Amino acid sequence: MTSPPVSRRKFIKQTSSALLASSLLDQPVSSQNTPDDSPHQMTLDLTPRAIGVNTNQLLSLNALATKHGFTSVAPPLGQLAELSDSQLGELLAQMKEQGITWGTAGCPVSVLSAPSQYESQLARLPALARSLAKAGGTRVNTYISPSSASMTYMTNFQLWSKRLRQIAAILKDHGQRLGLEYIGTHTLLIRRKYPFIHTMAETKDLIDDTGASNIGFVLDSWHWWQAGDRAEDILTLKGEEIIAVDLNDAPRDKPKREQLDNQRELPMATGVIDTRSFLSAINQTGFDGPVRAEPFNAPLNRMDDEAACAMTSAALKKAFALLG
């Protein structure tokens, strides 16, 4: 499959309907702008695209993050590359004053691009990685499509291993780690003829095959639950092997194997997914990076930016409170 970089939202929308039965609209919206004080080193991350927040401008994002108690924001690579040294210095000084750090940037290279497009994206990566490094960013992430219409498992595996090795080498030159998110959603796994990687164990096999020391995991509670992975599987990892974490919950009205990837809930909304076990295991690894919500939730997406940030922050803090 050929897909542009950072195209997961489009990919997911093509797989299922846009309707969503959700209780989010019935929940109170409040601005909880006090920092989280749970015993962990993780950051409460604001990734605007994942919660329907329309602004992607750094100053606006930082203002939203500060107001609603987020402690990291997703770095927009394109904007960082355009900043002058003085502009970057002012931005970093502001972030330091506000207590905000960088989360993880979306990888601008799509492993599944056609050869010419892939080579073009790869050629641009060093400059973007340099800009991210100059700003202090150290984390980049992508996701693995769980099925293919044309490639068998082994053919697909070999392509991913080869290209990830190339991408990781460039990122390593700039002190950055690449996180891989496996997609466990059953309805996506069976959507195309050839199933592909959709569990933590298979992702580990792929990472091992690349031989790259700077590739790790993006762990999403939704995909962990869909794949049938367990807390014990998370505990096999070291904190530095986890690049980012996504927290989501699932609707109550569909059997597990019929759930649709773009019809999720904010963390702790329904209790269908065992957030306590998932997040506790993550915490025990010593993970110290960004924790995001990625519900692809229609009611949340219809809210204005302030309300969406307030509700997302409250949900993440509620999950963090499980850690004691």
Secondary structure, DSSP 8 states (H G I E B T S, - for coil): ----TT-HHHHHHTTS-S----SGGGS------S---SSS--EEEE-GGGGT-----HHHHHHHHHHHT--EE---HHHHHH--HHHHHHHHHHHHHHT-EE--EE-SS-TTS-HHHHHHHHHHHHHHHHHHHHTT--EEEEEE-SEESS--HHHHHHHHHHHHHHHHHHHHHTT-EEEEEE---HHHHTTSSEE---SHHHHHHHHHHHT-TTEEEEEEHHHHHHHT--HHHHTTS-GGGEEEEEE-B--SSS-GGG--TT--B-TTSSS-S-HHHHHHHHHHTT--SEEEE----HHHHHS-HHHHHHHHHHHHHHHHGGG-
